[in-house]
Amino acid sequence: MRKPINITEHASSRAIKYGISRNEIIECLSSPDEVVEGYKGRKIAHKFKNNHLLRVIYEEDDVITVVTVYLARRKRYERRV
């Protein structure tokens, strides 16, 4: 069973700014390329897109609450070996 997804007003405005659709946010949450730990127990789902990275920052309990979303340069967040 999937958890309901709540996208905050802030996350919605950021999605509009970066041209990110609701479907892209849901896809990133349902099949991320990786998930990393964020501040204050938040999680960050990553989806790689060419030279960019879609980052979806969210909190999870009974509901997934998307706090913010944005596109970043892929190089900045690629793991170094």
N, C-alpha and C positions, 0 to 999 in steps of 0.2 A: 504494500500500500504506500503510495506517495504521500508526502506531507504537503499541505497547502503552502503556497508561496505568496508572501506579501512583499510588494515592492514599495518602499517608502517614497514619499514625495521628492526627497532629495535624490534618491537613486533614479527616479523617473526623469528628473530634470537633467541629470548627468548623462543619462542614456540619450536624451534628445540632443544634447550638446555634442556628443561623440558619434551620433548616428547609429546607435546600438538599438536593435529591436527587442521587444519582449521575448520573442522566440529565441533570439541569440542568448539572452540571459538564462532562459529556461534550459536551453541546450547545454550551456556552460555548467549549470548546476547539476543536470542529470547525467552528463558524460564529460566531466572535466579531464583535461590532459594531466593535471595534478591539482592537489589541494594542499595548501600550506597553512600553518597556524599564524594567526594575526594577533593584534593587540586585544587585551581584555577578553580572551577566550573566543574571539571571532575567528572565522575560517575564511580563506581566500581561495576561490576556485579560479584556475587558470585555463584558458583555451587559446592555443597558439594559432595565429592568423598571419601567415606570411612573415613580414618583419615586425609585426605587432603582437601584443598579448592582451587578450580581454581578461580583465581582473574583475571578479564579482566578489565583493566583501559582504559576508552575511553572518547572521546569528541563527543558531538552530536549537529548537526545543520541540514543542508539538507542532510548531509552524516554522518555516524557513523565512526569515525576515532579511531582505536584501537591503543593506545599509547604503552602499554606493557601488557604482560601476564606472570603469573607464578603460581606455586603451592606453597601453604603455609601450615603450620600445622593448622589443623582445630581448635584446642584448642585456638590458639592465637586470632582468630577472632570471636569465638562464643560469642554471647551476654550473659552477666551475668544478672541474675534476682535478 
